[in-house]
Amino acid sequence: MINRHYVVCDTCATPHTLRIQVGHDDYQEHSFACTDCGEQMVVGMHCDQVNATLRIVEKENCSRGDTEGMVINLSPDFPISSADLHQDLAFPSGPHVFRLLAAQAALGARPIPAGDFLKVASDALNHRPSVLWPILDKAWSLHRRGRADLAQAKVDEYFGEDDSSRSIYEAIFDFCIRMLSPARTPLFKDAAKFSSEALRAHRDEFSSLLTYLAGGVHRDNLERAHETLKEYFSSYTDFSQLLTHARHGVDVSDDYEASSVAFSKTKLFYGNAYENLTTNIATLALLNNIHAGRKFDEFMAMPLSKYLQSNKASRANPFSAVEALAEICAPLNSTIRNASHHGAMRIINDGRAIQYRSGSSGEQKTMRYLEYINACNEIMLSTCALLALELLIMKRA
């Protein structure tokens, strides 16, 4: 469904016709540039999924209008082709739906029987990441502060159960696997298989690793992963434009653009997620040591203390030849990280591209904003895969 809505830019009084695709969440927000003065405008849409009603609010630099203007197509779930960004009567979701259905069929999905459709659809809506995350986030925050009683109530709400048989760690693990489904679970499964091989072959040394992680490292890793996910969902409307594609392993061609661009909210995410992930992947390096027949803290060329002080861009080097572990680190790009942390990124071309430098004097580069969103989604999925793996490892403690 597409809702037509008129707004006027508060800066230059230019009228715009917004064609907003209605998503599955109770609230969606879109940031876009005025087609005349280029200043950012922001609108929000409240969607009552039960009663099928909508309420649009003008949030920044725009007011409700009453005349047609330049068309702007907006979608919370899909990127839009460059040709359709300002095309009236376009249905930008069409090509994506067919590609995603094909991807699901390739994964073995089968048509839902008519009699089960409403229940399956309802379950899917109730288990969307954007619905589950606020519940899990609250449970996780309470657990970190030692309020196990209140945290357990939220865990029960997460699972939809009345008993207290499931733990916060099971809820976090469940959420990670849901984020990776349907096509990206091999990120976790391949690493989990590698871990199981290390456990079977070197049980005593694996036990030493568990003792090391339980000494505070696992707690710190959990906190870093939590912070990454909190920041991700604080800018979810921008990231969600490509999340479904990322979870299905479907690429988007170069002639597509992000319709919503809240760069002021997303520009630090990649760099922060990079820092957290490159710290937490030490667990993968320690697993690799055990799998290779060494002590968990014995690297080929250095002691653990030196590894932990090494440049984060090289933290994945000890296991770069191990595909099951290296895939988790595939999204790591130190150039984007450096640009983010050195304040060397800016949005250009009316929000279609990011111009950035690696460090204060690095080469100037350009990437589409949609590429940046994709990089953010990929590093978030790697965070989920690593987090699920570490929770599985600690379950054996």
Secondary structure as UniProt FT lines:
FT   STRAND          2..9
FT   TURN            10..12
FT   STRAND          15..21
FT   STRAND          27..33
FT   TURN            35..37
FT   STRAND          40..48
FT   TURN            49..52
FT   STRAND          53..60
FT   STRAND          62..64
FT   STRAND          70..74
FT   STRAND          80..81
FT   HELIX           82..84
FT   TURN            85..86
FT   TURN            88..89
FT   TURN            92..93
FT   HELIX           94..106
FT   TURN            107..108
FT   HELIX           114..116
FT   HELIX           117..126
FT   HELIX           129..144
FT   TURN            145..146
FT   HELIX           148..159
FT   HELIX           168..180
FT   TURN            181..183
FT   HELIX           186..201
FT   HELIX           203..212
FT   HELIX           213..217
FT   HELIX           218..234
FT   HELIX           236..248
FT   TURN            254..255
FT   STRAND          256..257
FT   HELIX           263..266
FT   TURN            267..268
FT   HELIX           269..280
FT   HELIX           282..291
FT   TURN            292..293
FT   TURN            296..297
FT   HELIX           304..308
FT   HELIX           312..314
FT   TURN            315..316
FT   HELIX           317..319
FT   TURN            320..321
FT   HELIX           323..326
FT   HELIX           327..329
FT   TURN            330..331
FT   HELIX           334..341
FT   TURN            342..343
FT   STRAND          345..348
FT   HELIX           349..351
FT   STRAND          353..357
FT   STRAND          364..368
FT   HELIX           369..395
//
